Amino acid sequence: MWYTYFLQNKYGKWYTGATGDLQKRILEHNSGETRSTKYGGPWKLIYCEICINKKDAFAREKYLKSGMGKRYLKNRLKFFFAKGF
């Protein structure tokens, strides 16, 4: 299984990624092992999609990082963002 995931920190910054081991990857983000999220933690998992194929997961990550993908996430999580978490 492969995962495409969306994280948010306490400052409201977003991070989108893909991995084969979601739990391990989130621990790496929160322990400072990942350069792109080293500062600004802790990171919380907000959204996740499961893919059977690695290429599909990374293609979905690329889409979610695009303008249309960000709009998709804002619409998909509109009640989450409405509460101001």
N, C-alpha and C positions, 0 to 999 in steps of 0.2 A: 504494500500500500504506500502511496505517496500523498502528501498533504500540501495544500496551498493554504497559507494562514495569514491572518491580519492581526497585528499587535498594536496596542496603544499604551503610552506611558502616562504618568500623572500630569504632564504638561500638555497633553493632547496631541503629541507627535505620533505619527503613524509609521508602521513598518510592515511591508508585505514580503513574504518569502515562500519558499517551497523546500520540502525536506522529506526524507524517508523515515525519520524518527522524530515525531513532533515533540514528545516530552523532553527528549535529550536536547533538542534545538532550543526550546524555550529556556531550559536551564542554562545553556550556553549564552543566550541573550542576557539573562539576568545576572550571570556571574562575570560579565565583562569580557568573555572570550571572543565575542564577535565585534569586529572593528566598527561596523556601521551602527551598532547599538550599545557600544561600550559605555557611553555616557547617557544620562537621562533615564535610567531605569528607576524603579522596576517596571517591567513590561508585562501587560496582561493580555492573554489571548481573548480576542473579541469575536473572531470569525474564523471558520475553518471549512475547507472543502476536501473531500477525499477522492483521489484518482487511482486507478489501477496501474496506469502507465506513467513513468517518469516524465516523458516528453509532454504528456497532457498536463501534468502538474506545473511544469515550468512554463508552458505556453499560457496557462491560466494565470500564473504569477505575472507574466509580462503584460497580459491584458489588464489585470487589476491595478497595475502601476500606471496604466495609460489614463488619459483624461476621461474616456468613456468608462473605464473600469472603476475609477474613483467615484464617478457619478453613480454607477451601479451599486457600489458599497454604501454610499450615502443613502440611496433610496432603499436598499435592502435592510439597512440598519437604522431607518429613520426614527423608530421609537427609542432606540438606544441613544442616539444623538440628541433627541428631543429632551431627554432627561438630564442631559449635560454631564454624563459620566466621562 
